[in-house]
Amino acid sequence: MMGGMMGGGMDWGWGWMFSSGLMMLLFWGGIIALVALAVRGLSGGGASRSEARPTPLEIAQARYAKGEINRDEYETLRRDLQTS
């Protein structure tokens, strides 16, 4: 009669142990992921962002290739950029 009530009602079985263990892993995994993202964000994400930016000469070359500027404008920009 009291078989289910032995131990103060704490006889929840393997399912409870599995789910509580899983929740603990998810909690600590989330904490570790947040710390890793914070460190990565504070350190600049590894590579420098300035490396991804095109140089002014590359921008002028791209504009010339697209036909946004003509040859004379490109040559003027190129000379100005190389002297500075």
N, C-alpha and C positions, 0 to 999 in steps of 0.2 A: 503494500500500500504506500509506503513512504520511499520506494525506490527512486522515484523521480525527484524527490525533495532532499536527497542525501547531499551533504556539502553545502547546504544553504541555497539550493537552487542554481548552483554554478555549473551544472552538468550540461554545458552547451555543445560539447563535442568538438570534432576536428574542423567542422565548418567555421566555427568562431575563431579557432586558432589560425586557420588559413587566412581568413579575411582580415583579421587584425594584423597578421604579419605582412600581408599585401599592403594594407593601408600604411603601415610603418615604412615600408620600402618606398611607396609613392611619396610620402611626406619627405623623407630624407633625400630622395631623388630630386624633388622639387627644390628643396633648399640648396642642394649642390648646383643645380642648373641655374638658379638665381644668382648665386655667388659667382659662377663662371661667367654669366652674361655681364654682371657688374664689373668684374675685373677686365673683361674684354672691351667693354665700353669705355672704361676709364683709361685703358692703355692705348686707345686709338684704333682698336680692331686689328692689330697686327701690322698690316701694310699702311704706309703713309697715303693719305688721301690726295696729296699733291702729285703723286705719281700718275694718277688716273687723269689728270687734267691735261688737255692738249696745250701746246705752246702757242703763242700768238702767230708764229709763222705757220704752224700746222692749221690753224683756223683760217688764215688767209689762203693757204693752199686748197683747203676744202671748199671755201667760198668760190675760188676761181674754178675749181673742178665742177661745181654745181652750176656755174654760169651766173652767179650773183654779182660778180665783179668782172670787168674786162681785163685784158692783158696789161694795159697801161696802169690801171689801178693796182693790180697785183704787183707789178714791178715796183711801183712807188712804195707800197706797203712793205715789200721785201727789203728794199734799200733802207727804208726808215728803221725797220726792225733789226737789221743787221748792224746798223751804226750805233744803236743804243745799247 
